[in-house]
Amino acid sequence: MNIEIGNEKRFFDFIKNLDEKDKIVLISHVDLDGITSAKVVNAVVNADNVKILQYDEVDEKLAEKLKIDGYTKIIISDMYVEREEILKAMESFAEILILDHHPSKDWNSDKTTHLKAEEGYCAAYFCYSLFNKVQNIEKLDWLVASACIADFCNVKNREWIKAIFEKYGIQTGGYMNKLGFAYDDISKSEIYRVQWDLGLAIIFFRDNLKRVFESIGESFGDIGDLKEHSSKIEKEVERAMDEFEEKRIEFEGGYFFVFNPRFNVGGLVSTMISTKYPDKTIMILSEKENGYSISARRQDGNVDLGLFLKQLLQGLENARGGGHRQAAGAYFMKKDLPEITKRIGLQR
């Protein structure tokens, strides 16, 4: 795995210089990759506080709160920072470590250490590969493998994941999830079930993600009682999948679908649909209070979705978006829905 931004020496220097006087906050993303990254990092640094946040929650208001709370070190995992102003605000009172895999500017400075993994590796695996050199944290390898599968980042590190399967005696026999989708090769496994249940729990406990973070243990598959809450989310996903087939709108190269879910299942639904239509750009719009969120997926990688969404939203008020080539997300205001549909040339 190549490091495209930054270098290991600066990472090791940052970790080596942590001491008991530091007050450390760990910030990570709201999906399984982000929560797993936080578990991996925290197994070594034992942060004073862990915050599981959306991208747009990392802003100047957060920086001001962290300053008031007296944090001297900020560790950010699985989160890309878009604006320099946010980092400058944080650098005024703390040193920062960013470990990520999203396309990004190089934010390295005297106060910020920024490392980015090459495309194809998830943040959890990147964090694990670094922190396992500081301290043996192989007890979390099963969780990291789950995050790799959940993030569709299980190809470049295929041999490592196979070794994890062998370690735990996991068979790769045919597995079909509860919504009827078969997954090939290593995803046909017990680890797939673990990441599926964790993914549903993350949606169910959206307003209390610390509950998910704290429920994950060290032994293989130890996720406490999180699985008990999955059925409600499965029903919502199943409803959305059926509704997509009935109400999707075709545009050149893909499908467009707007719905108003009870739970925040847009990302999961778009991922599930994209496995069924791998050569299509899938755009799932979830209605919010003042706007719409977009979950975009395309499995064959023939469209750079991060760039696609940035161009789609260009010039729109309070719009933001970006991500990877095969998976990206965005938000725009309700008044701009007609402009969005115009820009992608929707056809029934």
C-alpha positions, 0 to 999 in steps of 0.5 A: 500500500502506497502512502500518497500524501505524507509519510510514516516518519511524521506519523510515528513522530506524532504518536511518540510525542503524545504524553499524559499532559495532552488532552486528545480528541479523536474524530471519525466518520459515521460509517463502519469504516469510520467507526472501525478506524476510531476503534483501531486508533483508540486501542493505541492512543486512548483518547479523552473523547471520541466523536463520530461525526458527519463530514459537514460537522467538522467546521469552525463551530467544532473547532471553537468547541474543541478549543474551549474544551482544552484539547491539545491534540486532534486525531481525524480518521476517515474524514476529508477536510475541504477548507483550509480555514477549519484546519487553521482554526484547529491549528491555533490551539492544537496539533493535528493528525489526519489519517484518511483515504479520500481524495484531498489536498495535502494539508501537511504543515508545522501543526498538521500531519496528514497521511492519505492511503492510495485508492482502493484501501479503506481508512480502517485498514490504513489506520490498522497498518500504521498503528499495528506497527506501534502496538500489536492490535491484531485482536481487531483484525476481524473488525478491520476485515469487516470494514474493508468488505463494507467499504468495497475495499477488499481487492488490493488487500485480498491476501491479507483478508484471506489470511484473516479468514484462515486465522478464524476458520471462516468458510467462504461458502455461498452466502445470500443476505436477507434481502436476496443479494448474493455476494461473490468470493470472500464476501460470502462469509460470516464476516459479511454478516458481521459488517451487515449487522454493524451497518444496520446498527449504525443506521438505527443508532444514528443519533447515538453512535457512541452506543455502536462504538462502545458495543464492539468488543475484541473477540471475533463477532463481538458486537453486543446486542446490536444485532437485535435492532437490525430488523427494523432497518432491514424492513426499511431497506426492503421497502426502499428497494421495492420502491426504487424498482417501481419509481426510478427515473432513467437518465443517460448512464444511470438511475435517479430515485427520490424517497423519504425514508424513515431511517437514514438508509440512502447510502446502504440502499444505493450500495445494494442497488449498485451491486445489482446494476454495476454498470449504471450510475445510481443516484439515491436522493433522501429528503431532509428538512431543508434539502436532499442528500445524494448517495451516488454509486457506480461499481464499474468505476467508469464514472468518477462520482466524486468529480461528477457530484462536484461538477453537478453542484457547482454554483448552487447555494449551500451545496457540497459533495465529493468522495471516491470514484465509485462512491460519493455523497452530496447535499443541496437545498430543496429549491435546487432540485429542478436545477439538479434534474435539468443538469443530468438531463432526466428522461422518464 
